Amino acid sequence: MVEQSLLNIKPDAVVRNLIGEIIKRVENRGLKIIALSKVRLERAEAEAFYAIHKGKPFFNKLCDYICSGPCVPVVIEGENAIERLRKLIGCTNPKEAKKDTIRGDFGIDETKNSVHASDSNENARREINFFFSNHTLFLLSR
Protein backbone atom coordinates (compact mmCIF):
# COMPACT_ATOMS: atom_id res chain seq x y z
CA MET A 1 0.00 0.00 0.00
CA VAL A 2 1.34 3.45 -0.89
CA GLU A 3 1.73 5.55 2.24
CA GLN A 4 3.08 8.91 3.25
CA SER A 5 5.27 9.50 6.28
CA LEU A 6 6.99 12.44 7.88
CA LEU A 7 10.75 12.41 8.26
CA ASN A 8 12.04 15.28 10.36
CA ILE A 9 15.77 15.93 10.08
CA LYS A 10 16.66 17.30 13.51
CA PRO A 11 18.96 20.21 14.44
CA ASP A 12 22.03 18.05 15.19
CA ALA A 13 21.96 16.63 11.64
CA VAL A 14 21.19 20.00 10.04
CA VAL A 15 24.14 21.70 11.78
CA ARG A 16 26.44 18.86 10.67
CA ASN A 17 25.36 19.27 7.02
CA LEU A 18 23.75 15.81 6.81
CA ILE A 19 20.52 16.84 5.04
CA GLY A 20 21.69 15.70 1.61
CA GLU A 21 23.13 12.42 2.87
CA ILE A 22 19.93 11.57 4.73
CA ILE A 23 17.73 12.40 1.74
CA LYS A 24 20.04 10.38 -0.52
CA ARG A 25 19.58 7.33 1.72
CA VAL A 26 15.80 7.74 1.59
CA GLU A 27 15.78 8.06 -2.20
CA ASN A 28 18.20 5.15 -2.60
CA ARG A 29 15.59 2.98 -0.85
CA GLY A 30 13.07 3.84 -3.58
CA LEU A 31 11.07 6.29 -1.47
CA LYS A 32 9.91 9.54 -3.03
CA ILE A 33 10.35 13.04 -1.59
CA ILE A 34 6.98 14.82 -1.87
CA ALA A 35 7.76 18.02 0.06
CA LEU A 36 10.41 19.50 2.29
CA SER A 37 10.96 22.66 4.24
CA LYS A 38 13.46 24.19 6.61
CA VAL A 39 11.96 25.62 9.79
CA ARG A 40 12.88 26.63 13.31
CA LEU A 41 10.21 25.74 15.84
CA GLU A 42 9.13 28.01 18.67
CA ARG A 43 8.64 26.39 22.08
CA ALA A 44 4.83 26.30 21.80
CA GLU A 45 5.11 24.61 18.40
CA ALA A 46 7.54 22.02 19.76
CA GLU A 47 5.20 21.27 22.65
CA ALA A 48 2.29 20.86 20.22
CA PHE A 49 4.28 18.57 17.92
CA TYR A 50 5.50 16.38 20.79
CA ALA A 51 2.21 16.56 22.76
CA ILE A 52 2.01 12.76 22.66
CA HIS A 53 5.04 12.73 25.02
CA LYS A 54 3.77 15.38 27.45
CA GLY A 55 4.31 14.25 31.03
CA LYS A 56 7.17 11.92 30.15
CA PRO A 57 10.57 12.60 31.79
CA PHE A 58 12.25 13.53 28.49
CA PHE A 59 9.53 15.92 27.22
CA ASN A 60 11.16 19.24 28.23
CA LYS A 61 14.62 18.16 27.07
CA LEU A 62 13.18 17.08 23.72
CA CYS A 63 11.30 20.36 23.25
CA ASP A 64 14.36 22.41 24.20
CA TYR A 65 16.47 20.45 21.74
CA ILE A 66 14.12 20.65 18.76
CA CYS A 67 13.96 24.44 19.24
CA SER A 68 17.76 24.77 19.41
CA GLY A 69 18.19 25.10 15.66
CA PRO A 70 16.52 24.56 12.32
CA CYS A 71 15.04 21.23 11.31
CA VAL A 72 14.01 19.92 7.90
CA PRO A 73 10.61 18.22 7.77
CA VAL A 74 10.23 16.00 4.70
CA VAL A 75 7.14 14.21 3.37
CA ILE A 76 8.09 10.75 2.13
CA GLU A 77 5.90 8.57 -0.08
CA GLY A 78 6.11 4.98 -1.22
CA GLU A 79 4.95 1.43 -0.84
CA ASN A 80 4.85 0.68 2.93
CA ALA A 81 6.70 3.97 3.48
CA ILE A 82 6.17 4.09 7.25
CA GLU A 83 7.66 0.68 7.95
CA ARG A 84 10.47 1.09 5.42
CA LEU A 85 11.42 4.52 6.75
CA ARG A 86 11.37 3.32 10.37
CA LYS A 87 13.70 0.47 9.41
CA LEU A 88 16.02 2.91 7.61
CA ILE A 89 16.28 5.30 10.57
CA GLY A 90 16.94 2.59 13.19
CA CYS A 91 16.41 2.49 16.96
CA THR A 92 15.82 5.67 18.96
CA ASN A 93 19.04 5.13 20.88
CA PRO A 94 21.92 5.39 18.37
CA LYS A 95 24.02 3.04 20.54
CA GLU A 96 21.42 0.32 19.90
CA ALA A 97 20.81 1.19 16.24
CA LYS A 98 22.38 -0.99 13.58
CA LYS A 99 25.19 0.28 11.36
CA ASP A 100 23.90 1.59 8.01
CA THR A 101 20.81 3.08 9.68
CA ILE A 102 20.57 6.85 9.88
CA ARG A 103 20.60 6.91 13.68
CA GLY A 104 23.26 4.21 13.89
CA ASP A 105 25.57 6.18 11.61
CA PHE A 106 24.79 9.77 12.61
CA GLY A 107 22.96 9.84 15.96
CA ILE A 108 24.74 11.30 18.97
CA ASP A 109 22.41 10.22 21.80
CA GLU A 110 18.73 9.44 22.41
CA THR A 111 17.73 13.11 22.05
CA LYS A 112 20.21 14.14 19.37
CA ASN A 113 19.46 11.12 17.22
CA SER A 114 19.40 13.07 13.92
CA VAL A 115 15.88 12.19 12.71
CA HIS A 116 12.28 11.53 13.62
CA ALA A 117 9.91 9.42 11.53
CA SER A 118 6.19 8.76 11.89
CA ASP A 119 5.35 5.44 13.52
CA SER A 120 1.79 4.96 12.22
CA ASN A 121 -0.60 6.20 9.53
CA GLU A 122 -2.50 8.22 12.13
CA ASN A 123 0.66 9.95 13.41
CA ALA A 124 1.93 10.44 9.85
CA ARG A 125 -1.23 12.37 8.92
CA ARG A 126 -1.03 14.48 12.08
CA GLU A 127 2.69 15.18 11.72
CA ILE A 128 2.53 15.96 8.00
CA ASN A 129 -0.38 18.34 8.60
CA PHE A 130 1.60 20.01 11.38
CA PHE A 131 4.30 21.11 8.91
CA PHE A 132 2.47 21.17 5.56
CA SER A 133 -1.02 22.21 4.49
CA ASN A 134 -3.05 19.89 2.27
CA HIS A 135 -3.12 22.69 -0.30
CA THR A 136 0.69 22.86 -0.40
CA LEU A 137 1.01 19.10 -0.79
CA PHE A 138 -1.58 19.06 -3.56
CA LEU A 139 0.29 21.75 -5.49
CA LEU A 140 3.63 20.04 -5.01
CA SER A 141 2.34 16.64 -6.15
CA ARG A 142 1.04 17.98 -9.48
C-alpha positions, 0 to 999 in steps of 0.5 A, spaced: 500 500 500 502 506 498 503 511 504 506 517 506 510 518 512 513 524 515 521 524 516 524 530 520 531 531 520 533 534 527 537 540 528 544 536 530 543 533 523 542 540 520 548 543 523 552 537 521 550 538 514 547 531 513 541 533 510 543 531 503 546 524 505 539 523 509 535 524 503 540 520 498 539 514 503 531 515 503 531 516 495 536 510 494 531 505 498 526 507 492 522 512 497 519 519 493 520 526 496 513 529 496 515 536 500 520 539 504 521 545 508 526 548 513 523 551 519 525 553 526 520 551 531 518 556 537 517 552 544 509 552 543 510 549 536 515 544 539 510 542 545 504 541 540 508 537 535 510 532 541 504 533 545 504 525 545 510 525 550 507 530 554 508 528 562 514 523 560 521 525 563 524 527 556 519 531 554 522 538 556 529 536 554 526 534 547 522 540 546 528 544 548 532 540 543 528 541 537 527 548 538 535 549 538 536 550 531 533 549 524 530 542 522 528 539 515 521 536 515 520 531 509 514 528 506 516 521 504 511 517 499 512 509 497 509 502 498 509 501 505 513 507 506 512 508 514 515 501 515 520 502 510 522 509 513 522 506 520 527 500 518 532 505 515 532 510 521 533 505 526 532 504 533 531 511 537 538 510 541 543 510 536 548 506 541 542 500 539 541 502 532 544 498 527 550 500 522 547 503 516 541 506 519 541 513 519 541 513 527 546 508 527 551 512 523 549 519 525 545 519 531 549 522 537 544 520 543 537 518 544 535 526 544 540 528 538 538 522 534 538 526 527 531 524 525 524 523 527 519 518 523 512 517 523 510 510 527 503 509 524 498 512 519 495 516 524 501 519 526 503 520 519 497 524 517 497 528 524 505 530 523 505 531 515 499 536 517 503 540 522 508 542 517 504 542 511 497 544 508 493 539 504 493 545 499 501 545 499 502 538 498 496 538 492 500 543 489 507 540 489 504 533 487 502 535 481 
